[in-house]
Amino acid sequence: MIETVAPEIQEYAQKFTTPESGILQELLEKTYGERTDKSMLSGFYQGRLLSMFSRMIGPRRILEVGTYVGYSALCLAEGLTDDGKIITLDVDEETNAIARQFWSRSLLQDKIDARLGNALEIIPTLDETFDLVFIDADKPNYFNYYQQVFPKLRIGGMVIADNVLWSGRVLEAAKGAETDDNTQALYEFSRKVHADERVSNILLAVRDGLMVVRKERE
């Protein structure tokens, strides 16, 4: 695993970052303290970045592909307009139950629309125009999700995809080395997005990498 930022620098950056809400802190502590898959959580620093992006955009509609325990949905919901809504998709009933438990205690609960099922089957049924899309689900389908949501994203809207650095393993794929399916899929996703002339994009070396994409034209 490659550290993109020295731990001391990361700790310093977090020290000068606006704190999260109490319910987010409680959800973070529960996840880190009880779950073996805790690395899937966006975490404090990335969560604050997602919240900041959302607040800057002021979205009316957000789509999240990959709910996990609902932490990132709460972060993204912080920037929604008064009549805004985030639709979040996942297939895991257990983690979804945890998410709903914490959402029910939040003032943002009415803005969160959680749906269980295969995202590739649900996305085509959504009759919405999205301002912001966050992809953080099964890696081999990243580009499939991107292709499905793109027609539903407004011009000027943004797609953010998590884990695109994959602990540095994508460097091997970029060199043409044989890698596992997840690593290869993430490398191909970044390569294809970068080649898409309809968008502008930047890969942020934050946590495990965020690909930030702005739709410029159809």
C-alpha positions in Angstrom: 0.0 0.0 0.0 1.3 3.4 -1.0 0.5 6.4 1.3 -0.4 9.4 -0.9 0.0 11.8 2.0 2.3 11.4 5.0 0.3 10.6 8.1 1.6 13.6 9.9 0.5 15.9 7.1 -2.9 14.2 7.0 -3.3 14.7 10.8 -2.4 18.3 10.4 -4.9 18.8 7.6 -7.6 17.2 9.6 -6.8 19.5 12.6 -7.7 22.5 10.4 -10.9 21.0 8.9 -14.3 21.9 10.2 -15.6 19.1 12.4 -18.4 16.8 11.3 -21.7 16.4 13.1 -22.1 14.3 16.2 -24.2 11.7 14.4 -21.5 11.3 11.7 -18.8 11.0 14.4 -20.9 8.3 16.1 -21.4 6.4 12.9 -17.7 6.6 12.1 -16.7 5.3 15.5 -19.2 2.5 15.3 -18.0 1.4 11.9 -14.3 1.6 12.8 -14.9 -0.1 16.1 -17.1 -3.0 15.0 -16.7 -3.8 11.3 -13.9 -5.7 9.5 -14.8 -4.0 6.3 -14.3 -0.5 7.8 -11.9 0.5 5.0 -15.0 1.0 2.8 -16.0 4.0 4.9 -15.3 7.4 3.3 -14.0 8.6 6.7 -13.8 12.1 8.3 -11.5 13.9 5.8 -13.0 12.6 2.6 -16.5 13.0 4.1 -15.8 16.7 4.7 -14.5 17.0 1.2 -17.7 15.4 -0.2 -19.8 17.8 2.0 -17.8 20.7 0.7 -18.3 19.7 -3.0 -22.0 19.3 -2.3 -22.2 22.7 -0.6 -20.4 24.4 -3.5 -22.7 22.9 -6.1 -25.9 23.2 -4.2 -27.5 20.2 -5.8 -31.2 19.5 -6.1 -30.6 15.9 -7.0 -27.7 13.6 -6.0 -27.3 10.0 -7.0 -25.0 7.8 -4.9 -24.0 4.3 -6.2 -22.9 2.4 -3.1 -24.5 3.3 0.3 -22.5 1.1 2.7 -23.5 2.3 6.2 -24.8 5.7 5.0 -21.9 7.9 6.1 -21.2 9.5 2.7 -24.9 10.0 2.0 -25.2 12.1 5.1 -22.2 14.1 4.1 -23.5 14.7 0.6 -26.9 15.6 1.8 -25.5 18.5 3.7 -25.3 20.6 0.6 -28.8 19.8 -0.9 -31.3 22.5 -1.7 -34.4 22.9 0.5 -36.3 20.7 -1.9 -33.3 18.5 -2.6 -33.0 14.7 -2.5 -30.2 12.1 -2.6 -31.1 8.7 -4.1 -28.6 6.1 -2.8 -28.4 2.6 -4.1 -27.0 -0.6 -2.6 -27.5 -4.4 -2.5 -26.5 -5.1 1.1 -29.5 -5.3 3.5 -27.4 -5.5 6.6 -25.4 -2.3 6.1 -28.5 -0.6 4.7 -30.3 -1.3 8.0 -27.4 0.4 9.9 -27.6 3.4 7.5 -31.4 3.8 8.0 -30.9 3.6 11.8 -28.5 6.6 11.8 -30.4 8.5 9.1 -33.6 8.3 11.2 -31.8 10.4 13.9 -30.7 13.1 11.5 -32.5 16.2 10.4 -31.6 15.2 6.8 -33.5 11.9 6.9 -36.4 13.2 4.7 -33.9 14.1 2.0 -32.5 10.5 1.7 -34.1 8.0 -0.6 -32.5 4.6 -0.2 -33.2 1.8 -2.7 -32.0 -1.8 -2.4 -31.2 -3.6 -5.6 -28.9 -3.9 -8.6 -27.8 -0.3 -9.5 -27.4 -1.3 -13.2 -31.1 -2.2 -13.2 -32.3 0.7 -11.1 -30.4 3.6 -12.8 -32.2 3.3 -16.2 -35.6 3.6 -14.3 -34.7 6.9 -12.6 -36.6 9.8 -14.2 -34.3 12.5 -12.7 -31.7 15.0 -13.8 -28.8 14.8 -11.5 -26.4 17.6 -10.4 -24.0 15.3 -8.6 -23.2 11.6 -8.8 -21.0 9.7 -6.3 -19.7 6.2 -7.4 -18.4 4.0 -4.6 -19.5 0.5 -5.4 -18.2 -2.7 -7.1 -15.1 -1.7 -9.1 -15.6 -3.7 -12.3 -18.8 -1.8 -13.0 -17.5 1.7 -12.4 -17.5 2.6 -16.1 -20.8 0.9 -16.6 -22.3 3.2 -13.9 -20.6 6.2 -15.5 -22.1 5.4 -18.9 -25.6 4.9 -17.4 -25.6 8.1 -15.4 -24.0 10.4 -18.0 -27.3 11.1 -20.0 -29.0 11.8 -16.7 -26.4 14.3 -15.5 -26.9 18.0 -16.3 -24.3 20.0 -18.2 -22.1 21.4 -15.5 -23.0 18.5 -13.2 -20.3 16.4 -11.6 -19.4 12.7 -11.1 -17.1 11.8 -8.3 -15.6 8.3 -8.2 -13.9 6.8 -5.1 -10.9 4.5 -4.8 -9.4 5.2 -8.2 -5.8 5.0 -6.8 -6.6 1.6 -5.2 -3.7 1.9 -2.7 -1.3 2.5 -5.5 -2.0 -0.8 -7.3 -3.2 1.0 -10.4 0.4 2.0 -11.1 1.1 -1.6 -12.0 -1.8 -1.7 -14.4 -0.6 1.5 -16.0 2.7 -0.2 -16.7 0.9 -3.1 -18.4 1.5 -5.6 -15.6 -1.0 -8.3 -15.0 -3.3 -7.3 -12.1 -6.5 -8.4 -10.4 -9.9 -7.5 -11.9 -10.6 -4.6 -9.5 -7.2 -2.9 -10.2 -7.6 -3.3 -13.9 -11.1 -2.0 -13.9 -10.2 1.1 -11.9 -7.2 1.8 -14.2 -9.5 1.4 -17.3 -12.1 3.6 -15.7 -9.7 6.5 -15.2 -8.2 6.0 -18.7 -11.6 6.1 -20.4 -12.9 9.1 -18.4 -9.7 11.0 -19.2 -10.2 10.2 -22.9 -13.9 11.4 -22.8 -14.0 14.6 -24.8 -17.4 15.5 -23.2 -15.9 16.2 -19.8 -13.1 17.8 -17.9 -11.6 15.9 -15.0 -9.0 15.9 -12.2 -7.8 12.9 -10.2 -7.3 14.0 -6.6 -4.7 12.2 -4.6 -7.0 12.3 -1.5 -7.3 9.2 0.7 -7.6 6.4 -1.9 -8.1 8.7 -4.9 -11.1 10.6 -6.1 -11.8 11.1 -9.8 -13.7 14.3 -10.1 -15.5 14.8 -13.5 -17.5 17.8 -14.8 -19.8 17.3 -17.7 -19.1 20.0 -20.3 -21.4 18.8 -23.1 -23.6 16.0 -24.3 
